[in-house]
Amino acid sequence: MHCPFCRHPDSRVVDSRTTDDGTSIRRRRQCPDCSRRFTTIETASLTVIKRSGVTEPFSRTKVIAGVRKACQGRPVTEDALAKLGQRVEEAVRATGSAELSTHDVGLAILGPLRELDLVAYLRFASVYRAFDSLEDFEAAIAELREQREQGPPERECGADGGDAASVPEPATAAD
């Protein structure tokens, strides 16, 4: 790491700490030549390979923007979208791969979106999975109904305005 003040080609790490969200490391460095200190932030790069073959850095903002379109007119809050974006980023980083396809990112979006809002999920899935006919929609709806019957009912974001991905806190003795 070059010193930003004197351009010396080396520096010494004085202190390292992870950021609050845990996605990057803040390092305090000191130049051995001019003795001035500076801070660097290190993050692991995550690249998305688009269908055209072009690569670009992963963007949580782009994920949220795409999901926002599917949620248009639905009772989904900006906070819920931000949480979904964070969950997607955590999921794709957890794969341990430095490069992901847009298909992988889409798969990472579908699960949290299904928990957030079923209508928005169907909208997103119809584009992502390239539905061609009514049968495609019927099959997706049948799959959702089957999953609902098998497990606890999916809760849509709406009536109480809460985030469907949130989990109620356990009762305590004081309750």
C-alpha positions as CSV (number, residue, x, y, z in Angstrom):
1,M,0.0,0.0,0.0
2,H,1.5,3.3,-1.1
3,C,1.5,6.2,1.4
4,P,-1.0,8.8,0.1
5,F,1.2,11.6,1.4
6,C,4.7,10.7,0.3
7,R,4.0,7.8,-2.1
8,H,6.4,5.5,-0.2
9,P,5.7,2.0,-1.5
10,D,5.2,0.4,1.9
11,S,3.2,0.9,5.1
12,R,2.8,-0.8,8.4
13,V,-0.6,-1.9,9.8
14,V,-1.1,-0.3,13.2
15,D,-4.7,-1.5,13.9
16,S,-7.3,-3.7,12.2
17,R,-11.1,-3.8,12.9
18,T,-14.1,-5.2,11.1
19,T,-16.8,-2.7,10.2
20,D,-20.1,-2.9,12.0
21,D,-21.8,-4.8,9.2
22,G,-18.8,-7.3,9.0
23,T,-18.4,-6.9,5.3
24,S,-15.1,-5.0,5.3
25,I,-12.0,-4.4,7.4
26,R,-10.8,-1.0,8.5
27,R,-7.0,-0.8,8.8
28,R,-5.0,2.0,10.4
29,R,-1.6,2.3,8.7
30,Q,1.6,4.2,9.2
31,C,4.2,5.1,6.7
32,P,7.7,4.1,7.7
33,D,9.2,7.0,5.7
34,C,7.1,10.1,6.7
35,S,5.5,8.5,9.8
36,R,2.0,9.9,8.8
37,R,-1.0,7.7,9.5
38,F,-3.9,6.9,7.2
39,T,-6.9,4.5,7.0
40,T,-7.8,2.0,4.4
41,I,-11.0,0.0,4.0
42,E,-10.7,-3.5,2.6
43,T,-13.6,-5.4,1.1
44,A,-13.7,-8.7,-0.8
45,S,-14.6,-8.1,-4.4
46,L,-17.6,-9.9,-5.8
47,T,-18.1,-10.0,-9.5
48,V,-21.3,-10.8,-11.4
49,I,-21.1,-12.3,-14.9
50,K,-23.9,-11.2,-17.0
51,R,-25.5,-13.2,-19.8
52,S,-23.6,-11.2,-22.4
53,G,-20.3,-12.3,-20.7
54,V,-19.7,-8.8,-19.4
55,T,-18.6,-8.7,-15.7
56,E,-19.4,-6.0,-13.2
57,P,-19.2,-5.6,-9.4
58,F,-22.0,-7.0,-7.4
59,S,-24.4,-4.2,-6.4
60,R,-26.9,-4.5,-3.5
61,T,-28.5,-1.4,-4.9
62,K,-29.2,-3.1,-8.2
63,V,-30.8,-6.1,-6.4
64,I,-33.1,-3.8,-4.5
65,A,-34.0,-1.8,-7.6
66,G,-35.0,-5.0,-9.4
67,V,-37.0,-6.3,-6.5
68,R,-38.6,-2.8,-6.0
69,K,-40.1,-3.2,-9.5
70,A,-41.7,-6.5,-8.6
71,C,-43.0,-5.0,-5.4
72,Q,-44.6,-2.0,-7.1
73,G,-48.1,-1.4,-5.7
74,R,-47.5,-4.0,-2.9
75,P,-47.4,-3.2,0.8
76,V,-43.6,-3.7,1.0
77,T,-41.6,-1.1,2.9
78,E,-38.2,0.3,2.0
79,D,-36.8,-1.2,5.2
80,A,-38.0,-4.6,4.1
81,L,-36.3,-4.1,0.7
82,A,-33.1,-3.1,2.4
83,K,-33.2,-6.2,4.6
84,L,-33.9,-8.4,1.5
85,G,-30.9,-6.8,-0.3
86,Q,-28.7,-7.5,2.7
87,R,-29.9,-11.1,2.9
88,V,-29.2,-11.6,-0.8
89,E,-25.7,-10.1,-0.5
90,E,-24.9,-12.3,2.5
91,A,-26.1,-15.4,0.7
92,V,-24.0,-14.8,-2.4
93,R,-20.9,-13.9,-0.4
94,A,-21.5,-17.1,1.7
95,T,-21.0,-19.2,-1.5
96,G,-17.3,-18.3,-1.2
97,S,-17.1,-17.7,-4.9
98,A,-15.6,-14.4,-6.2
99,E,-17.6,-14.6,-9.5
100,L,-21.3,-15.3,-9.8
101,S,-23.6,-15.5,-12.7
102,T,-26.8,-13.4,-12.9
103,H,-28.6,-16.7,-12.6
104,D,-27.0,-17.3,-9.2
105,V,-28.0,-13.9,-8.0
106,G,-31.6,-14.4,-9.2
107,L,-31.8,-17.7,-7.3
108,A,-30.5,-15.9,-4.1
109,I,-33.3,-13.4,-4.5
110,L,-36.2,-15.8,-5.0
111,G,-36.2,-17.3,-1.5
112,P,-36.2,-14.1,0.6
113,L,-38.7,-12.5,-1.9
114,R,-41.1,-15.5,-1.5
115,E,-41.0,-14.9,2.3
116,L,-41.6,-11.2,1.8
117,D,-44.5,-11.1,-0.6
118,L,-46.0,-13.9,-2.7
119,V,-47.4,-11.6,-5.4
120,A,-44.0,-9.8,-5.8
121,Y,-42.4,-13.3,-5.9
122,L,-44.6,-14.4,-8.8
123,R,-43.9,-11.1,-10.7
124,F,-40.1,-11.5,-10.3
125,A,-40.2,-15.3,-11.0
126,S,-42.2,-14.7,-14.2
127,V,-39.4,-12.5,-15.6
128,Y,-36.5,-14.5,-14.0
129,R,-37.8,-17.8,-15.2
130,A,-39.2,-16.4,-18.5
131,F,-42.8,-17.6,-18.1
132,D,-44.3,-18.1,-21.6
133,S,-47.8,-19.1,-20.9
134,L,-50.6,-19.3,-18.3
135,E,-49.5,-22.8,-17.5
136,D,-46.2,-21.5,-16.3
137,F,-48.1,-19.2,-13.8
138,E,-50.4,-22.0,-12.8
139,A,-47.5,-24.3,-12.1
140,A,-45.8,-21.7,-10.0
141,I,-49.0,-20.9,-8.1
142,A,-49.6,-24.7,-7.5
143,E,-46.0,-25.0,-6.2
144,L,-46.6,-22.1,-3.8
145,R,-49.9,-23.6,-2.6
146,E,-48.2,-27.0,-2.1
147,Q,-45.4,-25.5,-0.1
148,R,-48.0,-23.6,2.0
149,E,-49.9,-26.8,2.8
150,Q,-46.7,-28.7,3.7
151,G,-45.2,-26.2,6.1
152,P,-46.3,-23.3,8.3
153,P,-48.4,-20.8,6.3
154,E,-46.4,-18.2,4.4
155,R,-47.1,-14.8,5.8
156,E,-47.4,-12.0,3.3
157,C,-46.3,-8.5,4.1
158,G,-49.5,-6.5,4.4
159,A,-52.1,-6.6,7.1
160,D,-49.8,-5.7,10.0
161,G,-47.2,-3.9,7.7
162,G,-44.4,-6.0,9.2
163,D,-41.6,-7.7,7.4
164,A,-42.5,-11.3,6.6
165,A,-38.9,-12.3,7.1
166,S,-38.9,-11.1,10.7
167,V,-39.2,-13.7,13.5
168,P,-41.2,-13.1,16.6
169,E,-39.1,-12.8,19.8
170,P,-39.5,-15.7,22.3
171,A,-41.6,-15.0,25.3
172,T,-39.8,-14.3,28.6
173,A,-40.8,-14.9,32.2
174,A,-41.8,-11.2,32.4
175,D,-44.5,-11.7,29.7
